[in-house]
Amino acid sequence: MSQDNLVGLKCEVCKKINYQTNRNKKKIKEKLALKKYCPKCRKHTPHKEVKQL
């Protein structure tokens, strides 16, 4: 997995980065926005892509 394709998914409710994934930035221009399970909120919430540190 390439480091420049690595992105984090941040919960919109509690602002915690819960997931890491990769995205082909040449093919997919817009940022990822998924509904994922947040362990801190203990429910499914919208997660948006953030830069991985």
Sequence and secondary structure as in RCSB ss.txt:
>XXXX:A:sequence
MSQDNLVGLKCEVCKKINYQTNRNKKKIKEKLALKKYCPKCRKHTPHKEVKQL
>XXXX:A:secstr
  GGGEEEEEETTT  EEEEEE  TTT  S  EEEEEETTTTEEEEEEEEE  
